[in-house]
Amino acid sequence: GLDKKTLEKLWQAVLEFEFAWFSTEELTFKVTISRVSIRKYLDFLTRIKALKMEINYGAVGRPVHLYQVDSSYKNCVQDYFVK
């Protein structure tokens, strides 16, 4: 499960990127949550279409998942916060 307060904290950090693409690793510098947990929240935000995701394949190593706020669905996230 997802924690509503954690989701809100993470979403505020995501919004600091404005509309630039960012990686899970970059987000870990803004919030004190493990990369595994961050990935779970980013997967959720992608499923509800608040974020766009693309995979960047480098020459060597694992692919990097990049995320960007989808301005069309940006406000849908507030429905999941603690009220």
Biotite code that builds the C-alpha atoms (Angstrom):
import biotite.structure as struc

atoms = struc.array([
    struc.Atom([0.000, 0.000, 0.000], chain_id="A", res_id=1, res_name="GLY", atom_name="CA", element="C"),
    struc.Atom([0.801, 3.605, -0.393], chain_id="A", res_id=2, res_name="LEU", atom_name="CA", element="C"),
    struc.Atom([0.852, 6.100, 2.450], chain_id="A", res_id=3, res_name="ASP", atom_name="CA", element="C"),
    struc.Atom([-1.064, 9.301, 1.691], chain_id="A", res_id=4, res_name="LYS", atom_name="CA", element="C"),
    struc.Atom([1.336, 11.558, 3.584], chain_id="A", res_id=5, res_name="LYS", atom_name="CA", element="C"),
    struc.Atom([4.324, 9.999, 1.833], chain_id="A", res_id=6, res_name="THR", atom_name="CA", element="C"),
    struc.Atom([2.587, 10.407, -1.518], chain_id="A", res_id=7, res_name="LEU", atom_name="CA", element="C"),
    struc.Atom([2.003, 14.080, -0.799], chain_id="A", res_id=8, res_name="GLU", atom_name="CA", element="C"),
    struc.Atom([5.645, 14.590, 0.269], chain_id="A", res_id=9, res_name="LYS", atom_name="CA", element="C"),
    struc.Atom([6.924, 12.845, -2.823], chain_id="A", res_id=10, res_name="LEU", atom_name="CA", element="C"),
    struc.Atom([4.555, 14.734, -5.118], chain_id="A", res_id=11, res_name="TRP", atom_name="CA", element="C"),
    struc.Atom([5.745, 18.074, -3.740], chain_id="A", res_id=12, res_name="GLN", atom_name="CA", element="C"),
    struc.Atom([9.327, 17.021, -4.532], chain_id="A", res_id=13, res_name="ALA", atom_name="CA", element="C"),
    struc.Atom([8.288, 15.936, -8.039], chain_id="A", res_id=14, res_name="VAL", atom_name="CA", element="C"),
    struc.Atom([6.709, 19.333, -8.675], chain_id="A", res_id=15, res_name="LEU", atom_name="CA", element="C"),
    struc.Atom([10.060, 20.994, -7.951], chain_id="A", res_id=16, res_name="GLU", atom_name="CA", element="C"),
    struc.Atom([11.286, 19.543, -11.254], chain_id="A", res_id=17, res_name="PHE", atom_name="CA", element="C"),
    struc.Atom([8.515, 21.541, -12.944], chain_id="A", res_id=18, res_name="GLU", atom_name="CA", element="C"),
    struc.Atom([8.206, 19.935, -16.369], chain_id="A", res_id=19, res_name="PHE", atom_name="CA", element="C"),
    struc.Atom([11.765, 18.656, -16.750], chain_id="A", res_id=20, res_name="ALA", atom_name="CA", element="C"),
    struc.Atom([12.478, 14.933, -17.047], chain_id="A", res_id=21, res_name="TRP", atom_name="CA", element="C"),
    struc.Atom([13.934, 13.377, -13.881], chain_id="A", res_id=22, res_name="PHE", atom_name="CA", element="C"),
    struc.Atom([15.123, 9.973, -12.695], chain_id="A", res_id=23, res_name="SER", atom_name="CA", element="C"),
    struc.Atom([14.459, 8.007, -9.526], chain_id="A", res_id=24, res_name="THR", atom_name="CA", element="C"),
    struc.Atom([18.015, 8.724, -8.459], chain_id="A", res_id=25, res_name="GLU", atom_name="CA", element="C"),
    struc.Atom([17.530, 12.485, -8.798], chain_id="A", res_id=26, res_name="GLU", atom_name="CA", element="C"),
    struc.Atom([14.361, 12.287, -6.729], chain_id="A", res_id=27, res_name="LEU", atom_name="CA", element="C"),
    struc.Atom([16.125, 10.458, -3.881], chain_id="A", res_id=28, res_name="THR", atom_name="CA", element="C"),
    struc.Atom([18.204, 13.604, -3.303], chain_id="A", res_id=29, res_name="PHE", atom_name="CA", element="C"),
    struc.Atom([15.005, 15.556, -2.587], chain_id="A", res_id=30, res_name="LYS", atom_name="CA", element="C"),
    struc.Atom([13.189, 13.068, -0.343], chain_id="A", res_id=31, res_name="VAL", atom_name="CA", element="C"),
    struc.Atom([14.447, 10.677, 2.310], chain_id="A", res_id=32, res_name="THR", atom_name="CA", element="C"),
    struc.Atom([12.740, 7.576, 0.967], chain_id="A", res_id=33, res_name="ILE", atom_name="CA", element="C"),
    struc.Atom([14.392, 4.448, -0.406], chain_id="A", res_id=34, res_name="SER", atom_name="CA", element="C"),
    struc.Atom([14.690, 4.117, -4.179], chain_id="A", res_id=35, res_name="ARG", atom_name="CA", element="C"),
    struc.Atom([12.508, 0.996, -4.062], chain_id="A", res_id=36, res_name="VAL", atom_name="CA", element="C"),
    struc.Atom([9.727, 2.919, -2.302], chain_id="A", res_id=37, res_name="SER", atom_name="CA", element="C"),
    struc.Atom([10.099, 5.897, -4.611], chain_id="A", res_id=38, res_name="ILE", atom_name="CA", element="C"),
    struc.Atom([9.770, 3.589, -7.593], chain_id="A", res_id=39, res_name="ARG", atom_name="CA", element="C"),
    struc.Atom([6.501, 2.197, -6.168], chain_id="A", res_id=40, res_name="LYS", atom_name="CA", element="C"),
    struc.Atom([5.059, 5.706, -5.833], chain_id="A", res_id=41, res_name="TYR", atom_name="CA", element="C"),
    struc.Atom([6.285, 6.732, -9.287], chain_id="A", res_id=42, res_name="LEU", atom_name="CA", element="C"),
    struc.Atom([4.658, 3.619, -10.774], chain_id="A", res_id=43, res_name="ASP", atom_name="CA", element="C"),
    struc.Atom([1.389, 4.635, -9.121], chain_id="A", res_id=44, res_name="PHE", atom_name="CA", element="C"),
    struc.Atom([1.666, 8.223, -10.374], chain_id="A", res_id=45, res_name="LEU", atom_name="CA", element="C"),
    struc.Atom([2.349, 6.903, -13.865], chain_id="A", res_id=46, res_name="THR", atom_name="CA", element="C"),
    struc.Atom([-0.703, 4.608, -13.711], chain_id="A", res_id=47, res_name="ARG", atom_name="CA", element="C"),
    struc.Atom([-3.000, 7.529, -12.793], chain_id="A", res_id=48, res_name="ILE", atom_name="CA", element="C"),
    struc.Atom([-1.346, 9.532, -15.607], chain_id="A", res_id=49, res_name="LYS", atom_name="CA", element="C"),
    struc.Atom([0.049, 12.276, -13.372], chain_id="A", res_id=50, res_name="ALA", atom_name="CA", element="C"),
    struc.Atom([3.492, 11.396, -14.755], chain_id="A", res_id=51, res_name="LEU", atom_name="CA", element="C"),
    struc.Atom([4.806, 10.395, -18.137], chain_id="A", res_id=52, res_name="LYS", atom_name="CA", element="C"),
    struc.Atom([7.550, 7.766, -18.199], chain_id="A", res_id=53, res_name="MET", atom_name="CA", element="C"),
    struc.Atom([10.128, 6.870, -20.805], chain_id="A", res_id=54, res_name="GLU", atom_name="CA", element="C"),
    struc.Atom([13.047, 4.488, -20.704], chain_id="A", res_id=55, res_name="ILE", atom_name="CA", element="C"),
    struc.Atom([16.476, 5.776, -21.640], chain_id="A", res_id=56, res_name="ASN", atom_name="CA", element="C"),
    struc.Atom([18.753, 3.008, -22.910], chain_id="A", res_id=57, res_name="TYR", atom_name="CA", element="C"),
    struc.Atom([22.429, 3.857, -22.536], chain_id="A", res_id=58, res_name="GLY", atom_name="CA", element="C"),
    struc.Atom([25.297, 2.095, -24.248], chain_id="A", res_id=59, res_name="ALA", atom_name="CA", element="C"),
    struc.Atom([26.152, 0.043, -21.152], chain_id="A", res_id=60, res_name="VAL", atom_name="CA", element="C"),
    struc.Atom([24.310, -0.892, -17.973], chain_id="A", res_id=61, res_name="GLY", atom_name="CA", element="C"),
    struc.Atom([20.711, -0.798, -16.935], chain_id="A", res_id=62, res_name="ARG", atom_name="CA", element="C"),
    struc.Atom([18.183, 1.441, -18.637], chain_id="A", res_id=63, res_name="PRO", atom_name="CA", element="C"),
    struc.Atom([17.125, 4.566, -16.731], chain_id="A", res_id=64, res_name="VAL", atom_name="CA", element="C"),
    struc.Atom([13.443, 5.307, -16.206], chain_id="A", res_id=65, res_name="HIS", atom_name="CA", element="C"),
    struc.Atom([12.768, 9.009, -16.690], chain_id="A", res_id=66, res_name="LEU", atom_name="CA", element="C"),
    struc.Atom([9.627, 10.760, -15.480], chain_id="A", res_id=67, res_name="TYR", atom_name="CA", element="C"),
    struc.Atom([7.914, 14.053, -16.244], chain_id="A", res_id=68, res_name="GLN", atom_name="CA", element="C"),
    struc.Atom([4.812, 15.709, -14.810], chain_id="A", res_id=69, res_name="VAL", atom_name="CA", element="C"),
    struc.Atom([1.905, 15.488, -17.242], chain_id="A", res_id=70, res_name="ASP", atom_name="CA", element="C"),
    struc.Atom([0.313, 18.933, -17.106], chain_id="A", res_id=71, res_name="SER", atom_name="CA", element="C"),
    struc.Atom([-3.042, 17.555, -18.290], chain_id="A", res_id=72, res_name="SER", atom_name="CA", element="C"),
    struc.Atom([-3.394, 15.329, -15.219], chain_id="A", res_id=73, res_name="TYR", atom_name="CA", element="C"),
    struc.Atom([-1.300, 17.253, -12.675], chain_id="A", res_id=74, res_name="LYS", atom_name="CA", element="C"),
    struc.Atom([-4.252, 18.110, -10.419], chain_id="A", res_id=75, res_name="ASN", atom_name="CA", element="C"),
    struc.Atom([-5.620, 14.556, -10.183], chain_id="A", res_id=76, res_name="CYS", atom_name="CA", element="C"),
    struc.Atom([-3.041, 13.656, -7.517], chain_id="A", res_id=77, res_name="VAL", atom_name="CA", element="C"),
    struc.Atom([-4.603, 15.847, -4.826], chain_id="A", res_id=78, res_name="GLN", atom_name="CA", element="C"),
    struc.Atom([-7.554, 13.437, -4.657], chain_id="A", res_id=79, res_name="ASP", atom_name="CA", element="C"),
    struc.Atom([-5.207, 10.874, -3.065], chain_id="A", res_id=80, res_name="TYR", atom_name="CA", element="C"),
    struc.Atom([-3.794, 13.131, -0.306], chain_id="A", res_id=81, res_name="PHE", atom_name="CA", element="C"),
    struc.Atom([-4.874, 13.164, 3.320], chain_id="A", res_id=82, res_name="VAL", atom_name="CA", element="C"),
    struc.Atom([-7.872, 15.428, 3.772], chain_id="A", res_id=83, res_name="LYS", atom_name="CA", element="C"),
])
